[in-house]
């Protein structure tokens, strides 16, 4: 669903860029709290662990986005990743994860226009994350407090987030579209095909969340606080038992095994499995071609990038070229993502130290 340059006019693209920048600024502040929360005693502890895990989520999303799956005749889809990121690492951190992926895809792989980056962040990072996490939290509040409920809620939230993203793109196109096409036709086509893509997104999200929660539920942001509270009978009535400090299990002290398994999986998906992905155009590309929206598409500013179109320049073997590009992409994304979350977490720590050393009644 990466929109290229030219689909949306400059004023609306610029406005979407401003909105995306504001959302990222808010997410940076929110991610500090989320990363700090995951670093509390008993949650897997420390920025040295939480930042790499958030970076790994970004790398995994990059890898899975290379796996286009067929959804209808001549059309394919791929993971957007907002729901998955929000449930695993939190909504603010999730927005940053997907935004990092979109930025690297645009700059290194010529996937998604540079002037359209704000549009893509708005539709693929902000919309999917906000819609998915809001629906997810609502569902886990009414469903039984269990791991299966988290997985089920993940499925529904991811399913809804994809057509929601299509609706937002259609609204942006209604305001700033560069071709004279019936908005009703665009909306019907976009929502219809992205409901099908949403089923694939839901399956991938639920399987991933279910796999992580089965081995390390403490690493799933959306699963925290869902355990049944201990009840005591007092004077014939059941009341919540007082909370007590729990020892940190040995297995919870380091998520290294999960990180290694996730990285290896990402490398295999991007470096090997991606070769077998569907070559059909994705939902937006198909709708654009069928309705003439692509007439105004512009050539990407970095179309001659050494990694453009997910292949390594001057490597003739298609399998090797695509595999190398995928491996490079995963490596760059995990390093860039980890660096971003390290910086966010360190800023939080620095701010806390400043507050601790500021005398009462003194402003900073």
Secondary structure, DSSP 8 states (H G I E B T S, - for coil): ----TTSB-HHHHHHHHHHHHHHHHHHHHHHHHHHHHHTSTTTT-SHHHHHHHHHHHHHHHHHHHT--EEEETTEEE----HHHHHHHH-HHHHHHHHHHHHHHHHHHH--S-STTHHHHIIIIIIIHHHHHHHHHHHHHHHS-SSHHHHHHHHHHHHHHHHHHHHHHHHHHHHHHBSS---HHHHHHHHHHHHHHHHHHHHHHHHHHHHHHHHHHGGG-GGGTT-S---EEEETTEEEE---------GGGS--HHHHHHHHHHHHHHHHTGGGGS--S-BHHHHHHHHHTGGGG----TTTT-TTGGGS-TT---HHHHHHHHHHHHHHHHHHHHHHHHHHHHHHHHHHHHHHHHS-TT---
